[in-house]
Amino acid sequence: MRVYECAIIGGGIAGLQAAIQLGRYRHSVVVVDAGDGRSTLCRGYHNLLGWPDGVSGEALRRAGREQALRYGVAFVDGFAVAARREAAGGANGRSTGAEKGAAEAGLRTEGSGGTAEAGLLTKGSGGTAEAGPRTEGSGGTAEAGLLMEGSGGTVEAGPRTEGSGGTVEAGPRTEGSGGTAEKGVRTAGEGAATGAEPRAAGSGGTAEAGGEGLFVVTLEGGAEIRALRLLIATGVKDRIPDWPELRPCLGITAFICPDCDGWETSGRRTLVLGAGDAGASLALELAPWTRDIVYVNHELKALDPAVAVQLREAGIPMVETPVRRLLADDGRLHGVLLEDGALLEAERAFLGFGGNEVRSSLAAMLGARLSSNRHIEVDPRTKLTSVPHVWAAGDVTAHSEQTAIAMGDGLQAAIWIHKSLTLREPLPAAPRR
């Protein structure tokens, strides 16, 4: 079975930025994208450099995926349900040259056609995959490995990447002008066969495989992905009501993060729809931008007496009646209809329900250290967790939960993942307690 150099779990902002950087290093990378993160919901980020009129999460995701595909990054649409580490020495296989084909019993990832019989078919011009993934290229069949961009050739049981030639038997090969690495893969060129492990990009020469083991990520449905390095960029899932009118408004007239979008309430009547102290605290945070705020305690949760006093002192009225539905059209909020039939008009709304899900379960399965609120703890410089060869980036870690920071996290993690694959030296990790 195909072994990637890095598997990225999460196809949001952090994961995509990491994929682009690792692809530019010519590493073999797969991104597992569940397609349900925060970036799929937001129709407008307004605090990003270069986007004064805002940019949607979908636009960023689409551009990021297209950019990563240029560098041979593979994408699998699915949800990762488990992760484990296993000893080195997984299944091997082979791939043949350029042909059309089909895959029957595996995962199909983004591409222009073809089927997969036992693996992943990724973007390309065709090709048959019987037991492994195929990424963007000029064609080719992969039965148990990955054929990446190039002119053809045969892959026995590992990835083939762009380069000038050479043979790899069983270990990682650094990028160069040729040569052999025992137990790795060769760079793409005029032909030659490969052996069994992915290569690491570098300055040339030979690298021998170590006994590091690898990570196995299981997806819903039972498919598995194997990689030498793992980046967890699974984010946070906000707890918000399933009001049909809400989603089109997110990032336009309804918001979640005051640091990101408090400005959008400037001088406008704003409703804070929430639960208990979480919603009340959010209403207080918005006071610098607007004094026309009404807090709707939708879930009727009791407030801490001190917080209730703060609301009164700030002149923020609280309504303790649930919302029946939002009043909006084409992303423009007009107000809410309450369960008692009352109508509250407003131009903007913020959501503050608390209880968001930090998606750190995969890290916990691998033994990574989590903070008390279940964010993954990482080294601030490398983004490495307390588990060797496992990184985390984006909102799933402890930071300000900003798009620009998530992007930086992904880039920073990718740099150190690259170093770990090429330098083979210990890196600073999050401390264990």
URUR-V220494 format. One line per field, one symbol per residue. phi: phi as a letter, one per 20 degrees, with the letter a starting at -180 (. if undefined). psi: psi as a letter, one per 30 degrees, with the letter a starting at -180 (. if undefined). burial: + if it has 24 or more other C-alpha atoms within 12 Angstrom, else -. A space follows every 50 residues. Layout:
phi->???
psi->???
burial->???
This chain:
phi->.fdefbddepdeffffffffffffemeeccdecfmcegfeefeaedddgn cfenbeffffffffffffffdnfeccerdedbbbdcffoefdabcdffbe rbcdpbeddgadrnccebbdddgaeqodcebaecdgaeqodcebbcddgr dpoddfaaeccfrdpoccdabfdefaeqncdfmbceefaermdcdbcfed faepndcefdefmbdddddgonfccdbfccdecemcdfecfefgefgfef ndccbcdfffcggfegmdfcdddablffffffgffegfebdeccedegel ffefgffffffffemdfdddbfeeaedbblndedqcdefenfddeadcbc dcdmmfeeedfffffenffdffemffecffedmfffdgmddbbnffeebf ldffffffgffffffefgfffdelcfdfcffed
psi->kkjlekkkjjhaeeeeeeeeeeeffhlkkkkjjfggaeffekfjkfgkkf ifglkleeeeeeeeeeeeefggkkkkjlkkflklklllhaklalllajll alkihakklkafallkfgbkjlkagalkjfgllklkagalkjfgakjaka falkkehalklkafalkkeglkkkkagalkkjhblllkbfblllcglllk kaflakkkklhfalkkkklkffkkkklflkkjhfakjkjllhkefeeffk fefklejeeegeeffjgkkkkjjajbeeeeeeeeffefekfikkkjiegh kkkkeeeeeeeeefgjkkkiklkelkjlkhgjkfalklfgfkkjklflkk kifagljjigeeeeefgkkllfggkkklkfefgkafkkgjlklaffljag hkeeeeeeeeeeeeefeeeefefhlklklkkk.
burial->+++++++++++++++++++++++++++++++++++++++++++++++--- ----++++-++--+++-++++++++++++++++++--+++++++++++++ +++--++++++-++++++++++++++++++++++++++++++++++++++ ++++++++++++++++++++++++++-++++++++++++-++++++++++ ++-++++++---+++++++---++++++++++++++++-++---++++++ ++++++++-++++++--++++++++++++++++++++--++++++++++- --+----+--+--+-+++++++++++++--+++++++------+-+++++ ++++-+-+++++++++-++++--++++++++++++++++++++++++++- ++++++++++++++++++++++----++++---
